[in-house]
Amino acid sequence: MQNNPPPQPHDVERLRAEFDLLADEYRDQHAINVAITGEGPEYFAEYKIADLSDLVGTKGLSARQILDFGSGIGNSIPYFRKYFPASELHCADVSARSIEIAQTRFPGAEQYHLLVDRHIPLPPQSIDIVFSACVFHHIAHEEHEHWLTELRRITKPGGLLAIYEHNPLNPLTVRAVNTCPLDVNAKLIRASVMRQRVLASGWTGAHKDYRLFFPSLLRSLRPAERHLGWLFLGAQYRIAATCSI
């Protein structure tokens, strides 16, 4: 267990204020920031959900109830509908404005939950799959174990945690984060550190895999990415772990 300093007070309130302010311009700013790759935000959103679908299928897991932790303005919703059509999707975020935009962009049966007081308003052991995409680098690092423990509380025994994060060992990723207004308060986390925090929070079998190696100009090489999870130069990484409550 890591000896972290006391959590910053009002971190949820800080994030809420930050992302309520940024929500209306989030999609456009994100598109500008990733333009260097030759892709738009939709490519990266679908990439992660397709990767999650492959992982869930390979492990033969139930996916009846899925939580998108830090769902933002709903970029992942169309792809959850595509790859997990039989699942019930829960979208949780600190930003009420982001939730409002997501509901307007993608009206449907998704359930939305506003995060208040460092708590996820879902019952214990109610979720099969927890998904989080590029969220933890916005959360104060001393708060990570709290939220990972809270996510474990709501996950069914044998359920899956899948965290996707920017890789600080990739120079293009670091450049993109350092020049993005959306990431002005972001602090990237190495995959090895994120894995240790997941384990310290009671999850088991945490495994890291690197993702997103080739820009659009080299798209013909992308089928090889499934074999490169060991290579630390991917633009992002995935930490997958199991709830063993």
C-alpha positions in Angstrom: 0.0 0.0 0.0 1.4 3.4 -0.9 1.8 6.1 1.7 0.0 8.9 -0.2 -0.4 12.4 1.3 -3.9 13.3 2.4 -6.3 13.9 -0.5 -6.8 17.4 -1.7 -10.1 18.8 -0.3 -12.8 19.6 -2.9 -11.1 17.7 -5.7 -14.5 16.7 -7.1 -15.6 20.3 -6.9 -12.5 21.4 -8.7 -13.1 18.9 -11.5 -16.8 19.8 -11.7 -16.0 23.5 -12.2 -13.2 22.8 -14.7 -15.3 20.5 -16.9 -18.5 22.4 -16.6 -16.6 25.3 -18.1 -14.9 23.2 -20.8 -17.8 21.0 -21.8 -19.2 23.1 -24.6 -15.9 23.3 -26.4 -14.6 19.9 -25.5 -15.3 18.1 -28.8 -13.8 20.9 -30.9 -10.7 21.3 -28.7 -10.2 17.5 -28.7 -10.4 17.4 -32.5 -7.8 20.1 -32.9 -5.5 18.4 -30.4 -5.6 15.0 -32.2 -5.5 16.3 -35.7 -1.7 15.6 -36.0 -2.6 11.9 -36.0 -4.8 12.3 -39.1 -7.8 11.0 -37.1 -10.7 12.6 -35.3 -12.0 12.0 -31.7 -14.4 9.3 -33.0 -11.5 7.1 -34.1 -10.0 7.0 -30.6 -13.3 6.6 -28.9 -14.2 3.6 -31.1 -10.7 2.1 -30.8 -11.0 1.7 -27.1 -14.6 0.3 -27.1 -13.6 -2.2 -29.8 -10.5 -3.1 -27.8 -12.7 -3.6 -24.7 -15.2 -5.7 -26.6 -12.3 -8.0 -27.7 -11.1 -8.3 -24.1 -14.5 -9.1 -22.8 -15.1 -11.7 -25.5 -11.7 -13.3 -25.0 -12.3 -13.6 -21.2 -15.9 -14.8 -21.8 -17.3 -12.2 -19.3 -20.8 -11.0 -18.7 -21.4 -7.4 -19.8 -25.0 -6.9 -18.8 -24.2 -3.8 -16.8 -21.4 -1.4 -17.9 -20.2 1.8 -16.2 -18.4 4.5 -18.2 -16.6 6.2 -15.4 -15.8 9.8 -16.4 -18.2 9.6 -19.4 -17.9 13.3 -20.3 -19.9 14.5 -23.3 -20.7 11.0 -24.3 -18.1 10.3 -27.0 -18.1 6.6 -26.2 -21.9 6.1 -26.3 -22.3 5.3 -30.0 -19.6 2.7 -29.8 -21.1 1.0 -26.6 -24.3 0.8 -28.6 -22.4 -0.8 -31.5 -20.2 -3.3 -29.7 -22.4 -3.9 -26.6 -26.0 -3.7 -28.0 -27.5 -5.9 -25.2 -25.8 -4.1 -22.3 -27.2 -1.4 -20.0 -24.8 1.5 -20.0 -24.3 3.7 -16.9 -22.6 7.0 -17.5 -21.0 8.7 -14.5 -19.3 12.1 -14.4 -18.5 15.0 -12.1 -19.7 17.6 -14.7 -23.5 18.2 -14.9 -23.0 20.3 -18.0 -21.1 17.4 -19.7 -24.0 15.0 -18.8 -26.5 17.4 -20.2 -24.6 17.7 -23.5 -24.2 13.9 -23.7 -28.0 13.4 -23.3 -28.6 16.0 -26.0 -26.1 14.4 -28.4 -27.1 10.8 -27.9 -30.7 10.6 -26.5 -31.5 7.0 -25.4 -31.8 4.5 -22.6 -28.4 5.2 -20.9 -28.5 5.9 -17.2 -26.6 9.0 -16.0 -25.1 9.5 -12.5 -23.6 12.7 -11.2 -20.6 12.1 -9.0 -20.9 14.0 -5.7 -18.9 13.8 -2.5 -16.4 11.3 -3.7 -19.1 8.7 -4.2 -20.5 6.7 -7.1 -24.3 6.5 -6.7 -24.7 2.9 -7.6 -25.3 -0.2 -5.3 -22.5 -2.5 -4.3 -21.7 -5.3 -6.7 -24.0 -4.0 -9.4 -21.7 -3.5 -12.4 -20.1 -6.2 -14.6 -17.6 -4.0 -16.6 -16.0 -0.7 -15.4 -14.5 1.3 -18.3 -12.5 4.5 -17.9 -10.9 6.4 -20.8 -8.3 9.1 -20.1 -9.9 10.1 -16.8 -7.4 9.4 -14.0 -4.8 11.9 -15.3 -7.4 14.6 -14.4 -7.9 13.3 -10.9 -5.5 14.3 -8.1 -3.1 11.4 -7.8 -3.6 11.1 -4.1 -7.3 10.4 -4.9 -6.7 7.5 -7.3 -6.8 4.7 -4.7 -10.1 6.1 -3.3 -11.8 6.1 -6.7 -10.4 2.7 -7.6 -11.7 1.3 -4.3 -15.1 2.9 -4.9 -15.1 1.3 -8.4 -14.4 -2.0 -6.8 -17.2 -1.6 -4.4 -19.8 -1.3 -7.2 -18.3 -4.2 -9.3 -19.6 -7.7 -9.2 -17.2 -10.5 -8.1 -15.3 -11.6 -11.3 -16.1 -8.2 -12.9 -13.6 -6.4 -15.1 -11.9 -3.0 -14.7 -10.4 -1.5 -17.9 -8.6 1.8 -17.6 -7.2 3.5 -20.7 -4.7 6.3 -20.1 -2.2 8.5 -22.0 1.3 7.1 -22.0 3.9 9.6 -20.6 6.7 7.5 -22.2 5.4 8.5 -25.7 6.9 11.9 -26.7 4.0 12.7 -29.1 1.5 12.0 -26.4 3.3 14.2 -23.9 3.4 17.0 -26.5 -0.3 16.7 -27.2 -1.2 16.8 -23.5 1.1 19.8 -22.9 -0.4 21.8 -25.7 -4.1 21.0 -25.0 -6.3 23.4 -23.1 -8.4 20.5 -21.9 -5.3 19.0 -20.1 -4.0 22.2 -18.5 -4.2 20.5 -15.0 -3.5 17.0 -16.1 -0.7 14.9 -14.6 0.1 11.8 -16.6 0.7 8.4 -14.9 3.1 5.7 -16.0 1.5 2.3 -16.7 3.5 0.6 -14.0 2.4 3.2 -11.4 -1.3 2.9 -12.4 -1.0 -0.9 -12.2 0.3 -0.7 -8.7 -2.4 1.6 -7.6 -5.0 -0.7 -9.0 -3.5 -3.6 -7.1 -3.2 -1.5 -3.9 -7.0 -0.8 -4.2 -7.9 -4.5 -4.0 -8.2 -5.5 -7.6 -6.4 -8.6 -8.8 -4.6 -9.8 -11.9 -3.8 -6.3 -13.1 -2.1 -6.4 -16.4 -0.8 -3.5 -18.6 -0.9 -3.4 -22.4 0.2 -0.6 -24.6 -2.1 0.6 -27.4 -2.2 3.1 -30.4 1.1 2.9 -32.2 0.4 4.0 -35.8 -1.0 7.3 -37.1 -3.4 7.5 -40.1 -0.5 7.6 -42.6 0.6 4.2 -41.3 -2.9 2.7 -40.9 -1.9 -0.4 -43.0 0.3 -1.4 -40.0 -2.5 -1.2 -37.5 -3.5 -4.9 -37.6 -0.1 -5.6 -36.0 -1.0 -3.5 -32.9 -2.6 -6.5 -31.2 0.8 -8.1 -31.0 2.6 -5.0 -29.6 1.0 -4.7 -26.2 4.4 -5.3 -24.6 6.0 -2.3 -26.4 6.1 0.7 -24.1 6.0 3.3 -27.0 2.2 3.1 -27.6 0.4 6.4 -27.3 -1.9 5.0 -24.7 -2.0 2.0 -22.4 -4.7 -0.3 -20.9 -4.8 -1.6 -17.4 -7.2 -4.6 -17.0 -7.9 -6.1 -13.6 -10.5 -8.3 -11.9 -12.8 -7.7 -8.9 -12.2 -10.6 -6.4 -14.6 -9.5 -3.6 
